[in-house]
Amino acid sequence: MEERMKRCLVVEDREESRMWIEEMLREVFPGIHIVQAGSVAQGVAALCAHPLDMAVVDLGLPDGSGVDLVRTIRDRTPHVFVTVMTLFDDDDHLFQALSAGAMGYLLKGQPWGQTAAQLRGMQEGVLPMAPSIARRIMAQFTQAPAAPQPTPAPLPGLSEREREVLQGLVRGETVKEIARRLNISPATTSSHVQNIYTKLEVNNRGAAVAKAVGAGVKPG
């Protein structure tokens, strides 16, 4: 994944925090080109003006919620890897961001080395998640239900190949990694991903993964 992270949008309204994030990105991804924005509006403008591989988005922006910007980025440029970096450590912000399409969720209060290591893990396909965030996500799937739950409905109309691609999305694999594993081209893989979105009635990867997990799809 490292080869893809060459152009990053950083959306953060506080200059001190933005400089901290940019310095860390340059350490983790040497040679990365960084585009700055300090608001939702500036982030949307930058999205239109610059080709991007990655975005790091704060949630508390002066002209709106970073969740809306995450959704806009994922809707317009589904290939861009969006990571939230915020002070908000609560379920509402976390699951809203993930539902909007965020692939990572980091906390500003973490030590430098820990955050850098989580970003560096992206090179091996590991989604960047703060430890407390990862535990909270896992808790959603490990809590014992208060009452018997109905059997999840099967995913409608997916072909065997689309199910294999969807399983890769659940594992956190990139399009290139899925293509390599299935011995098909990245273009064909992207076409399968778009077909999956259409059939599941979603418009981003995060929503597709959430629906797949809810229907019982396992990483394998």
N, C-alpha and C positions, 0 to 999 in steps of 0.2 A: 504493500500500500504506500510505502514511502515515496515511490516515484511519482505518485499522483499529487502529493502535497507540495505543489510549487507556487500556488497563488491562493492567498487566504484573505478573507474579509474579516476584520475585527470590529465588532460593533459594541462600543463601550463609551459612555458619556463622561466618565471621570478620567482625566488625562493620566493621573498617576497609575490607575489600574490598567489603562490601555498600554502604557509603556511597559508595565510589568508583564503583561500578556505577550506583547510583541517580542520582548527580550527572550522570553521562554520559548516562543515559537521558533525564533532564529537559532536558539541552541539545539532544539530537538530536530528541526528540519533545516539544515544549513542551506543557504541560498534562497530561502523562500521569499517571495515577493508579497508584501503586506499592503492591503488597501484599508484605510481607516474610515470609520464612520462613528458618529456620536449620537445618532437617533434612528428611529424607524425609517423616517423619510430619507435620511442620508444613506441608510443601508439599502433601501430599494433602489435609489439612484445609482449606487455603486454596483449593485447587481446587474443593472441594465448596461453599465458602461464598461465593465471589466469581466473577462473570462475568469472563472474561479474553480478551484478544486475543493475548497474547504471554507467554512465560516465558523467563527467563534462569537457567540451572541450573548450579551447580558440580557436579563429579563426586565430589569427596572430601568426603562429608558424614558427620557423626558417627554416624549410625544406619544407614548403608547406602550403596549406590552411587547416584550421581545418574543413572546409566543406567536403573536401575529406575524412577526418578521420571519420566524422559523418556518411557519406555514407557507408564507409567500416564497421563500427561497426554495423549499422542497417542491412546491407546485410548479414554479417556473424553471427550475434547474434541478431535476431529481438526482443528478449525478453528484451534486455538491454534498460533501460530508459536513453536517451541521452539529457542532458541539455547543452546549450551553455552559457558560461559566458565570456563576451568580452567587449571591449571598443567601438566596432563598433555599432553605433546607426543609421544605414541608411537602406533603403529599400533593396538595392542590397544584402548586407550580410544577412539581416533578412530572406528574402524569399528564398535565396539560401540554407540557413541552414535548414529552414523548409521543403523545397522540398527534401533535402537530408535525412530527417527523424528525425530531432531534435524535441523533444516534449516540450522543454522549452527554453526560451531565456532571460537571465538575464544580467544586465549591471554592470560592476565593480564599477562604480561611485556611486552606490546606498549606502545609509546608511546600516550599519550592520544589524540593527533590521528589516529593510524592506526586505532585501534579505533573512534573516533567516526565516521570516514569509512566504515568497513565497515558499521556500524549504519545510517548515513545512506543507504547504497546500497540498503537495503531498500525505500526509497520509490520506487526505479526498478525494483524486482523483482530486484535482485542479492542472491544469498544471501551472508550475512556469513561469510566464511572468512578466517582468518589466512593470509598468503601461503605460509608453510611447509606449512600444512595443505592448501591448494589444490594445491600442487605434488605433495604426496604422493598425493592423490586422483587427479590426472591421471596420475601414474606408474603407477597400477594399470591404466590403460587403454592406456598407450603402451609398456609393456615388451614386448619381443619374446618370444613363447612359446618354451619350450624344445623343444616338439614341436608338430606340426600339431594344431590344436584342432578338435574336431567342430563342425559347423555348428549354431548355436543353434536349439533347437526353437522353432517358431512359438508365439506366445501363444495359448492355447486359447480358442476361442469368443468372441473379442472382436468386436463389431460395428465397422463402419467408423467410426461416430461415437465409440465408446469408444476406438478407436485414436487418433483425433484428440485426444481429451481426455487420454489417457495421454501422448501426445507433448508436450502442454502441461505436464504434471506433470514430465516429464523436463527441460523447459526451465526449470523453476522458476517457472512462472506461478501466480498465485493463481486460485482458483475464479472470481472476478469477471473476471480478465483472460482466462481461457479462454472464459468465457461471452460476453464482448464480441467476442473474435476469431471465434468460431463463430456469433455472432448467435443465441444461445439464452439462456434465463434462468439466473441463478445456481442456482435450485432444481433445474432440469433437469440442470445441470452437476454439482451435488452428487450427484444420483441416479446419474449415469453413473459418478462416482468410486466410489460405494459398490458398484455393479455390478462395476467393475474389481477392487476389493479382493476381492469374493466369488469372481470367476472366477480370479484369480491366487492365491487362498488366502493372502492377507496381511491385516493389520489396520491398516496405517498407510501414509502416503505414502512415507516413506523406503524401506520394504520393497518397495513397488510399483515405485518408480523403480529400485531395485537389480535387481529381477527383469526389468524392461523393458530396462535397459541390457544385462544378461546375455543377453537374447534378441535383441539387435541393434537395438533401437529407438533411433533417432537424434533429437537435438533438432530437426533440420530447419532 
